[in-house]
Amino acid sequence: MLEVGNEAPKFSALDQDGNTLSLADFSGSWVLFWWYTKASTPG
């Protein structure tokens, strides 16, 4: 579990166009990451 002030773990994710992005791609920049927990799920 992350705690306030912890460094984000290294990860990769797909963007809206299917391209793989990793946190390292944004080294030295501020990054805002959010997701919708019910996106792409039934109901």
mmCIF file of the N, C-alpha and C atoms, coordinates in Angstrom:
data_MODEL
# 
_entry.id   MODEL 
# 
loop_
_atom_site.group_PDB 
_atom_site.id 
_atom_site.type_symbol 
_atom_site.label_atom_id 
_atom_site.label_alt_id 
_atom_site.label_comp_id 
_atom_site.label_asym_id 
_atom_site.label_entity_id 
_atom_site.label_seq_id 
_atom_site.pdbx_PDB_ins_code 
_atom_site.Cartn_x 
_atom_site.Cartn_y 
_atom_site.Cartn_z 
_atom_site.occupancy 
_atom_site.B_iso_or_equiv 
_atom_site.pdbx_formal_charge 
_atom_site.auth_seq_id 
_atom_site.auth_comp_id 
_atom_site.auth_asym_id 
_atom_site.auth_atom_id 
_atom_site.pdbx_PDB_model_num 
ATOM 1   N N  . MET A 1 1  ? 0.833   -1.171 0.000   1.00 0.00 ? 1  MET A N  1 
ATOM 2   C CA . MET A 1 1  ? 0.000   0.000  0.000   1.00 0.00 ? 1  MET A CA 1 
ATOM 3   C C  . MET A 1 1  ? 0.886   1.245  0.000   1.00 0.00 ? 1  MET A C  1 
ATOM 4   N N  . LEU A 1 2  ? 0.538   2.193  -0.839  1.00 0.00 ? 2  LEU A N  1 
ATOM 5   C CA . LEU A 1 2  ? 1.296   3.441  -0.869  1.00 0.00 ? 2  LEU A CA 1 
ATOM 6   C C  . LEU A 1 2  ? 0.907   4.319  0.312   1.00 0.00 ? 2  LEU A C  1 
ATOM 7   N N  . GLU A 1 3  ? 1.866   5.044  0.800   1.00 0.00 ? 3  GLU A N  1 
ATOM 8   C CA . GLU A 1 3  ? 1.650   6.022  1.861   1.00 0.00 ? 3  GLU A CA 1 
ATOM 9   C C  . GLU A 1 3  ? 1.953   7.410  1.296   1.00 0.00 ? 3  GLU A C  1 
ATOM 10  N N  . VAL A 1 4  ? 1.391   8.424  1.887   1.00 0.00 ? 4  VAL A N  1 
ATOM 11  C CA . VAL A 1 4  ? 1.660   9.803  1.459   1.00 0.00 ? 4  VAL A CA 1 
ATOM 12  C C  . VAL A 1 4  ? 3.166   10.040 1.506   1.00 0.00 ? 4  VAL A C  1 
ATOM 13  N N  . GLY A 1 5  ? 3.705   10.569 0.435   1.00 0.00 ? 5  GLY A N  1 
ATOM 14  C CA . GLY A 1 5  ? 5.129   10.869 0.357   1.00 0.00 ? 5  GLY A CA 1 
ATOM 15  C C  . GLY A 1 5  ? 5.962   9.759  -0.276  1.00 0.00 ? 5  GLY A C  1 
ATOM 16  N N  . ASN A 1 6  ? 5.378   8.567  -0.458  1.00 0.00 ? 6  ASN A N  1 
ATOM 17  C CA . ASN A 1 6  ? 6.102   7.477  -1.115  1.00 0.00 ? 6  ASN A CA 1 
ATOM 18  C C  . ASN A 1 6  ? 6.289   7.785  -2.592  1.00 0.00 ? 6  ASN A C  1 
ATOM 19  N N  . GLU A 1 7  ? 7.366   7.286  -3.138  1.00 0.00 ? 7  GLU A N  1 
ATOM 20  C CA . GLU A 1 7  ? 7.580   7.389  -4.579  1.00 0.00 ? 7  GLU A CA 1 
ATOM 21  C C  . GLU A 1 7  ? 6.682   6.375  -5.276  1.00 0.00 ? 7  GLU A C  1 
ATOM 22  N N  . ALA A 1 8  ? 6.134   6.753  -6.401  1.00 0.00 ? 8  ALA A N  1 
ATOM 23  C CA . ALA A 1 8  ? 5.263   5.844  -7.150  1.00 0.00 ? 8  ALA A CA 1 
ATOM 24  C C  . ALA A 1 8  ? 6.080   4.673  -7.684  1.00 0.00 ? 8  ALA A C  1 
ATOM 25  N N  . PRO A 1 9  ? 5.516   3.471  -7.661  1.00 0.00 ? 9  PRO A N  1 
ATOM 26  C CA . PRO A 1 9  ? 6.229   2.314  -8.232  1.00 0.00 ? 9  PRO A CA 1 
ATOM 27  C C  . PRO A 1 9  ? 6.305   2.422  -9.748  1.00 0.00 ? 9  PRO A C  1 
ATOM 28  N N  . LYS A 1 10 ? 7.281   1.752  -10.328 1.00 0.00 ? 10 LYS A N  1 
ATOM 29  C CA . LYS A 1 10 ? 7.393   1.723  -11.791 1.00 0.00 ? 10 LYS A CA 1 
ATOM 30  C C  . LYS A 1 10 ? 6.212   0.934  -12.353 1.00 0.00 ? 10 LYS A C  1 
ATOM 31  N N  . PHE A 1 11 ? 5.590   1.455  -13.392 1.00 0.00 ? 11 PHE A N  1 
ATOM 32  C CA . PHE A 1 11 ? 4.472   0.754  -14.012 1.00 0.00 ? 11 PHE A CA 1 
ATOM 33  C C  . PHE A 1 11 ? 4.313   1.198  -15.453 1.00 0.00 ? 11 PHE A C  1 
ATOM 34  N N  . SER A 1 12 ? 3.588   0.408  -16.212 1.00 0.00 ? 12 SER A N  1 
ATOM 35  C CA . SER A 1 12 ? 3.206   0.740  -17.583 1.00 0.00 ? 12 SER A CA 1 
ATOM 36  C C  . SER A 1 12 ? 1.710   0.557  -17.714 1.00 0.00 ? 12 SER A C  1 
ATOM 37  N N  . ALA A 1 13 ? 1.085   1.322  -18.602 1.00 0.00 ? 13 ALA A N  1 
ATOM 38  C CA . ALA A 1 13 ? -0.357  1.232  -18.834 1.00 0.00 ? 13 ALA A CA 1 
ATOM 39  C C  . ALA A 1 13 ? -0.641  1.642  -20.270 1.00 0.00 ? 13 ALA A C  1 
ATOM 40  N N  . LEU A 1 14 ? -1.787  1.236  -20.758 1.00 0.00 ? 14 LEU A N  1 
ATOM 41  C CA . LEU A 1 14 ? -2.213  1.619  -22.100 1.00 0.00 ? 14 LEU A CA 1 
ATOM 42  C C  . LEU A 1 14 ? -2.968  2.939  -22.051 1.00 0.00 ? 14 LEU A C  1 
ATOM 43  N N  . ASP A 1 15 ? -2.720  3.801  -23.027 1.00 0.00 ? 15 ASP A N  1 
ATOM 44  C CA . ASP A 1 15 ? -3.490  5.033  -23.126 1.00 0.00 ? 15 ASP A CA 1 
ATOM 45  C C  . ASP A 1 15 ? -4.754  4.782  -23.940 1.00 0.00 ? 15 ASP A C  1 
ATOM 46  N N  . GLN A 1 16 ? -5.518  5.829  -24.188 1.00 0.00 ? 16 GLN A N  1 
ATOM 47  C CA . GLN A 1 16 ? -6.791  5.686  -24.897 1.00 0.00 ? 16 GLN A CA 1 
ATOM 48  C C  . GLN A 1 16 ? -6.630  5.210  -26.329 1.00 0.00 ? 16 GLN A C  1 
ATOM 49  N N  . ASP A 1 17 ? -5.419  5.303  -26.881 1.00 0.00 ? 17 ASP A N  1 
ATOM 50  C CA . ASP A 1 17 ? -5.167  4.862  -28.246 1.00 0.00 ? 17 ASP A CA 1 
ATOM 51  C C  . ASP A 1 17 ? -4.479  3.501  -28.309 1.00 0.00 ? 17 ASP A C  1 
ATOM 52  N N  . GLY A 1 18 ? -4.288  2.870  -27.165 1.00 0.00 ? 18 GLY A N  1 
ATOM 53  C CA . GLY A 1 18 ? -3.654  1.557  -27.120 1.00 0.00 ? 18 GLY A CA 1 
ATOM 54  C C  . GLY A 1 18 ? -2.142  1.590  -27.080 1.00 0.00 ? 18 GLY A C  1 
ATOM 55  N N  . ASN A 1 19 ? -1.553  2.778  -26.934 1.00 0.00 ? 19 ASN A N  1 
ATOM 56  C CA . ASN A 1 19 ? -0.099  2.901  -26.830 1.00 0.00 ? 19 ASN A CA 1 
ATOM 57  C C  . ASN A 1 19 ? 0.333   2.653  -25.386 1.00 0.00 ? 19 ASN A C  1 
ATOM 58  N N  . THR A 1 20 ? 1.454   1.965  -25.222 1.00 0.00 ? 20 THR A N  1 
ATOM 59  C CA . THR A 1 20 ? 1.970   1.714  -23.883 1.00 0.00 ? 20 THR A CA 1 
ATOM 60  C C  . THR A 1 20 ? 2.781   2.917  -23.412 1.00 0.00 ? 20 THR A C  1 
ATOM 61  N N  . LEU A 1 21 ? 2.438   3.406  -22.240 1.00 0.00 ? 21 LEU A N  1 
ATOM 62  C CA . LEU A 1 21 ? 3.177   4.487  -21.596 1.00 0.00 ? 21 LEU A CA 1 
ATOM 63  C C  . LEU A 1 21 ? 3.697   3.971  -20.268 1.00 0.00 ? 21 LEU A C  1 
ATOM 64  N N  . SER A 1 22 ? 4.861   4.420  -19.878 1.00 0.00 ? 22 SER A N  1 
ATOM 65  C CA . SER A 1 22 ? 5.370   4.050  -18.572 1.00 0.00 ? 22 SER A CA 1 
ATOM 66  C C  . SER A 1 22 ? 5.677   5.313  -17.790 1.00 0.00 ? 22 SER A C  1 
ATOM 67  N N  . LEU A 1 23 ? 5.719   5.174  -16.498 1.00 0.00 ? 23 LEU A N  1 
ATOM 68  C CA . LEU A 1 23 ? 5.999   6.322  -15.641 1.00 0.00 ? 23 LEU A CA 1 
ATOM 69  C C  . LEU A 1 23 ? 7.361   6.921  -15.986 1.00 0.00 ? 23 LEU A C  1 
ATOM 70  N N  . ALA A 1 24 ? 8.300   6.080  -16.375 1.00 0.00 ? 24 ALA A N  1 
ATOM 71  C CA . ALA A 1 24 ? 9.640   6.554  -16.734 1.00 0.00 ? 24 ALA A CA 1 
ATOM 72  C C  . ALA A 1 24 ? 9.614   7.509  -17.938 1.00 0.00 ? 24 ALA A C  1 
ATOM 73  N N  . ASP A 1 25 ? 8.596   7.406  -18.786 1.00 0.00 ? 25 ASP A N  1 
ATOM 74  C CA . ASP A 1 25 ? 8.474   8.302  -19.947 1.00 0.00 ? 25 ASP A CA 1 
ATOM 75  C C  . ASP A 1 25 ? 8.315   9.757  -19.521 1.00 0.00 ? 25 ASP A C  1 
ATOM 76  N N  . PHE A 1 26 ? 7.888   9.973  -18.285 1.00 0.00 ? 26 PHE A N  1 
ATOM 77  C CA . PHE A 1 26 ? 7.605   11.319 -17.795 1.00 0.00 ? 26 PHE A CA 1 
ATOM 78  C C  . PHE A 1 26 ? 8.581   11.756 -16.717 1.00 0.00 ? 26 PHE A C  1 
ATOM 79  N N  . SER A 1 27 ? 9.734   11.139 -16.677 1.00 0.00 ? 27 SER A N  1 
ATOM 80  C CA . SER A 1 27 ? 10.739  11.462 -15.666 1.00 0.00 ? 27 SER A CA 1 
ATOM 81  C C  . SER A 1 27 ? 11.034  12.965 -15.664 1.00 0.00 ? 27 SER A C  1 
ATOM 82  N N  . GLY A 1 28 ? 11.016  13.554 -14.492 1.00 0.00 ? 28 GLY A N  1 
ATOM 83  C CA . GLY A 1 28 ? 11.287  14.982 -14.353 1.00 0.00 ? 28 GLY A CA 1 
ATOM 84  C C  . GLY A 1 28 ? 10.064  15.862 -14.528 1.00 0.00 ? 28 GLY A C  1 
ATOM 85  N N  . SER A 1 29 ? 8.907   15.266 -14.788 1.00 0.00 ? 29 SER A N  1 
ATOM 86  C CA . SER A 1 29 ? 7.670   16.025 -14.981 1.00 0.00 ? 29 SER A CA 1 
ATOM 87  C C  . SER A 1 29 ? 6.654   15.654 -13.908 1.00 0.00 ? 29 SER A C  1 
ATOM 88  N N  . TRP A 1 30 ? 5.723   16.545 -13.662 1.00 0.00 ? 30 TRP A N  1 
ATOM 89  C CA . TRP A 1 30 ? 4.604   16.233 -12.792 1.00 0.00 ? 30 TRP A CA 1 
ATOM 90  C C  . TRP A 1 30 ? 3.633   15.348 -13.567 1.00 0.00 ? 30 TRP A C  1 
ATOM 91  N N  . VAL A 1 31 ? 3.068   14.363 -12.908 1.00 0.00 ? 31 VAL A N  1 
ATOM 92  C CA . VAL A 1 31 ? 2.140   13.431 -13.547 1.00 0.00 ? 31 VAL A CA 1 
ATOM 93  C C  . VAL A 1 31 ? 0.881   13.318 -12.696 1.00 0.00 ? 31 VAL A C  1 
ATOM 94  N N  . LEU A 1 32 ? -0.259  13.425 -13.339 1.00 0.00 ? 32 LEU A N  1 
ATOM 95  C CA . LEU A 1 32 ? -1.546  13.199 -12.682 1.00 0.00 ? 32 LEU A CA 1 
ATOM 96  C C  . LEU A 1 32 ? -2.138  11.944 -13.289 1.00 0.00 ? 32 LEU A C  1 
ATOM 97  N N  . PHE A 1 33 ? -2.481  10.999 -12.456 1.00 0.00 ? 33 PHE A N  1 
ATOM 98  C CA . PHE A 1 33 ? -2.995  9.720  -12.923 1.00 0.00 ? 33 PHE A CA 1 
ATOM 99  C C  . PHE A 1 33 ? -4.318  9.449  -12.239 1.00 0.00 ? 33 PHE A C  1 
ATOM 100 N N  . TRP A 1 34 ? -5.341  9.162  -13.023 1.00 0.00 ? 34 TRP A N  1 
ATOM 101 C CA . TRP A 1 34 ? -6.615  8.777  -12.437 1.00 0.00 ? 34 TRP A CA 1 
ATOM 102 C C  . TRP A 1 34 ? -7.255  7.718  -13.303 1.00 0.00 ? 34 TRP A C  1 
ATOM 103 N N  . TRP A 1 35 ? -8.182  7.006  -12.726 1.00 0.00 ? 35 TRP A N  1 
ATOM 104 C CA . TRP A 1 35 ? -8.872  5.955  -13.444 1.00 0.00 ? 35 TRP A CA 1 
ATOM 105 C C  . TRP A 1 35 ? -10.287 5.834  -12.927 1.00 0.00 ? 35 TRP A C  1 
ATOM 106 N N  . TYR A 1 36 ? -11.090 5.193  -13.706 1.00 0.00 ? 36 TYR A N  1 
ATOM 107 C CA . TYR A 1 36 ? -12.476 4.959  -13.340 1.00 0.00 ? 36 TYR A CA 1 
ATOM 108 C C  . TYR A 1 36 ? -12.602 3.474  -13.020 1.00 0.00 ? 36 TYR A C  1 
ATOM 109 N N  . THR A 1 37 ? -12.886 3.157  -11.786 1.00 0.00 ? 37 THR A N  1 
ATOM 110 C CA . THR A 1 37 ? -12.872 1.769  -11.346 1.00 0.00 ? 37 THR A CA 1 
ATOM 111 C C  . THR A 1 37 ? -13.929 0.916  -12.023 1.00 0.00 ? 37 THR A C  1 
ATOM 112 N N  . LYS A 1 38 ? -14.995 1.504  -12.532 1.00 0.00 ? 38 LYS A N  1 
ATOM 113 C CA . LYS A 1 38 ? -16.040 0.725  -13.178 1.00 0.00 ? 38 LYS A CA 1 
ATOM 114 C C  . LYS A 1 38 ? -15.994 0.826  -14.698 1.00 0.00 ? 38 LYS A C  1 
ATOM 115 N N  . ALA A 1 39 ? -14.982 1.457  -15.240 1.00 0.00 ? 39 ALA A N  1 
ATOM 116 C CA . ALA A 1 39 ? -14.862 1.570  -16.693 1.00 0.00 ? 39 ALA A CA 1 
ATOM 117 C C  . ALA A 1 39 ? -14.655 0.182  -17.301 1.00 0.00 ? 39 ALA A C  1 
ATOM 118 N N  . SER A 1 40 ? -15.273 -0.049 -18.417 1.00 0.00 ? 40 SER A N  1 
ATOM 119 C CA . SER A 1 40 ? -15.163 -1.306 -19.149 1.00 0.00 ? 40 SER A CA 1 
ATOM 120 C C  . SER A 1 40 ? -15.663 -2.514 -18.364 1.00 0.00 ? 40 SER A C  1 
ATOM 121 N N  . THR A 1 41 ? -16.577 -2.296 -17.436 1.00 0.00 ? 41 THR A N  1 
ATOM 122 C CA . THR A 1 41 ? -17.170 -3.405 -16.704 1.00 0.00 ? 41 THR A CA 1 
ATOM 123 C C  . THR A 1 41 ? -18.687 -3.383 -16.908 1.00 0.00 ? 41 THR A C  1 
ATOM 124 N N  . PRO A 1 42 ? -19.334 -4.534 -16.854 1.00 0.00 ? 42 PRO A N  1 
ATOM 125 C CA . PRO A 1 42 ? -20.785 -4.542 -17.019 1.00 0.00 ? 42 PRO A CA 1 
ATOM 126 C C  . PRO A 1 42 ? -21.485 -3.896 -15.822 1.00 0.00 ? 42 PRO A C  1 
ATOM 127 N N  . GLY A 1 43 ? -22.600 -3.269 -16.074 1.00 0.00 ? 43 GLY A N  1 
ATOM 128 C CA . GLY A 1 43 ? -23.397 -2.689 -14.994 1.00 0.00 ? 43 GLY A CA 1 
ATOM 129 C C  . GLY A 1 43 ? -23.088 -1.276 -14.808 1.00 0.00 ? 43 GLY A C  1 
# 
